[in-house]
Amino acid sequence: MVKRNLIKKINLGVISALIFAFALIWFSPILWMVSTSLKPEKYTIEWPIHWIPRSVTLENYYSVIFESVINIFRPFFNSLFIASAVIVLTLLTSSLAAYAFSQLRFKGQNVLFFLVISTLMIPEEVLLVPRYLLLYKLQMINSYNALILPMVASPFGIFLLRQFFLGIPRDLQDAARIDGCSKFRIYYQIILPLSKPALAALAIFTFLANWNSFTWPLIAIDSIELMTVPIFLATFHAFGVIMWGRLMAAVSCVTLPILIFFCIAQRGIIKGITLTGLKG
């Protein structure tokens, strides 16, 4: 018995050490980013790496916020506005489609759902040119519409919410129908309130995908006023000279709020993803 407990403790210690090691490896780029942003420029590229700055300065942050050619607050607002708008529209369209695929019965339902899910296998790069031509003909290029509307349709969101909706007991809906509730009323008064974990998970995934989007905004806009955060960061090495201190300060300004938000909402992500597997 004593030997078995000793083996369990050793196994637990080894597993804990491995988890700590992997966590440290994952966290090291973030630590280097923050550390470099607090260093004078002459100390940013040095070997061996000094994780703790020998000389701490906030000059890089001051330069990014107050002295940059492009004010950091404008790209930050643009990315935040675009991501928030896409979240609202994605949750609306995906939840409605998922409700139809999971709770309603109509001819060709499974075939249509298969076609929707099959679009997940299409590489994003394949859609860039057709999407651009379509929006160009609609005169939406170089506008917020070009960055928001193409991202609203989410096959992944439909699949995620459908799996969750299938796990909701049908007895609740049958009782609501007996009381005279319409299909739409069941959707927004029963299905949506019970689906908060899945909706929260989808909202977070959608936010992160649109916040980090680079290729499509680079193609769809050419106005400084519409510049998003990833494109703003790319301007720091557009002319071949990279100021690492300023670049890391800018990255810290736009990354740390997202990391904090993710740490706060990670339980909602795990819960939402876990519960979507209740019934398939």
N, C-alpha and C positions, 0 to 999 in steps of 0.2 A: 504493500500500500504506500509506504514511504517512498519507495523507488518510483512508483507510478506518478506520485505528486511531484517528485523531483524532475521527472521527464517532462511533465506538463509545464512546469515553471521554466525549464530550459527552452522548450519549444516556444512558449510565450515570449521569453526574452529575445530569442532569435528573430521571431516575427516582428516584434516591436522595434528592434534595431534596424531591420530591413525597411520597415515603413518609415522610420525616422530618416534613414539614409536617402530613400527616394524622395521624401518630402523636402529634404535639404537640397537635393539636386534640382528639384522643381523650383524651389524658392530662390536659388542662387542668382538667376538672371534678374529677378526683381530686386534683390539686394544690390546687385551691381548697378542696376539702373538708378536706384535712389542714391547710392553712394557716389556715382559719377556725377549726378546732377548737383551734388553739394561740393564738388571739387573745383578749384581753378582750372582753366583750360589746359595749362601746361602739365597738370597731373592726371589728366583723364586717361591717357594712353601710356601706361607704364607696366613694367614687368619686374618683379612679381606684382600681382594685383594687391592693392591695399584696400581691403574691404571697408575699413574704417578710415575716412579721409584724414590725412595729416593736417590739412588746413580746410576748415569748413567755411563756405561762402554761399550767400543767396543771390549772388550776382547773376547766375544763369537764369534763375526764376524771374528776377527783375527784368532781364533783357527779353525773355520770352513774353512776359505779360505787358510790358510797357514800351519796349523798344523795337519789337518785331515789325517788319513791313506789313504783315498781315496780323491783325489782332486775334489772339487765340480764342477770345470769347465768341467771335462770330462763327468759326467752324464748330466750336463746342455747341452753340445754340442750334446750328443747322443739323448736326448729327442727332442731337437730343430731340428736336422737333420731328425730324424724319422718322427716327426709330419709334417715337411715341405714336405718331400717326399710323405707321405700319402695324404696330401692335394692336391698336384699336380696330382697324379694318380687318386685320388677319383673324383676330378673335371672333369678330362678327361673322365673317364669311366662312371660316373653318368650322365654327360651332354649328351654323345652320346646315352646312353640307354634311357634317358628321351626324347631326340629328336625323337628317333624311336617310342616310345610309344605315343607321343603327336602329331607328325606331319606326320608320315608315316602311311600307311594302309596295313596290311598284315594279313593273315589267322592266327587265334588263338591269336591275339594281346591281347584281354582282358583277356583270360585265362592265358597267359604267365605273364601279369602284375599282375594278382591276385596271381600267384605262387610266384613272386618276393616279393610282399608285405607281403604275408603270412609268409615269413621267419623272419619277425620282431617279430613274436610270439614265436620264438625258443629262449630259454634262452641261454645266452652266455656260461654258464658253461657246457651245453650239447655238445658244439662244441670243447671244450678244448682237449679231448683225441683224437678224429678223426683228428683234425687239427695237433696235435703233431705227430701222427703216419704218416700222409701224408708227413709232412715236414722232418721227420726223414728218410723216404725212399728216399726223394729227396736230402738228405744230406744238408739241409739248417738250421738245428738246430744250435744254438749258432752263429748266423750271423745277419747282418742287414736285410737280406731277410726275415728271420723268423718273424721279427717285423714289416715289411712294407707290404709285399705282402698279407698276410691274411686280412689286414684291408682295402684294396683297394675297394673291392666290398661292396657297401653301399646301401642297399634297401631304407633306409631313404633318402639318397641323391637322388636316382632315383625318389622317390615319391615327394620330395620337388621341384625338378627342373621340373618335369612333370607338376605339378600344375601351376607353373609359366609360362612354355612354352605355356600352353593352353590359357593363357590370352593374348598372343601376337596376334595382328590382323593378320588374314590369308591374308588380302589384300596385306600386305608387301611381303609375300612370293609369291603370285600370280604375283605381278609386277616383282619380281626378276626372276621368271620362264619365263615370257614373254621376259625379257632381256637376257635370255639364261643361267642363273645361274644353276649350278648343285645342287643336294641336299646337298652335303658336303659344297659347297660354301655358300649356304643359312645358313647352320648351323654356320659357323665360321665368316661370315661377317654380318649376320642379327640377328640370334638368340642369340649368345653369347654376343655381345655388348649391347643388350637390357636386358640382364639377369644379369647384374652386381650386383644388390642388393641380388638376390637369391644366386648367386655364392659366394658373400661375406659372407652371413649368413651360408651357408654350410661349407665354409672354416673355419669359426670360431668354429662351432660345432665340426668339424673334428679335429681341432687343440686341443681343450680342451679335447676331448675324448682320444686322443692319448697321450697327455701330462700327463694326470692323470692315464693312464693305469698302473695297477700293477700286476694283476694275470697272464696275458699272458706273459709279459716279465720275470716274476719270474720263469715261467715254461720253457720258450724257450731258455733262456741264462744262462750260469754259469760263464761267463768271466767278470772280473772287468772292462775290457776295453769297454764292451758293456753295462755296468750298466746304467739304466735310473734314472731319478730324484726320482720317488716314491720308488724304491728299495734302492737308496742311503739314503733316509730319514729313511727307515726301519732299516738300519744298526746302527742307534743311540741307539736303544733299543734291539739289537739282543742278547746281553749277560746279559740282566736283569737289568743293571744299566743305568738309563736314566739321561743324563745331559740336563735338560730342557732348560737352557739358550742357549746351543749350538744347540739343536734341533730346538728351535724357531728361532734362527738366520739363520739356514739353510733353514727352511721353508720360512722365510721372503725373503731370497735371491732368491728363485725360485718362490715365489708366487706374490710378489709385481709387477714384470714386467708384469705378466699375468693380474693382476687386472688393471694396467694402460692401457694395450692394450685393455681390455674389455671395460673400461670406454670410451676410444676414439672411439671404433667401435660399441658401443651399438646402435647407430642410424641405422647403416647398418643392424644389426641383426633384429631390430624391423621392419624396412622397408621391408627387404627380406621376413620375415615371414608373414607380413600383405599382401603383394602383391601376395603371393602364393595362397591366397584364393579368387582371383578375379574370377576364373572359375574352377569348379571341375568336 
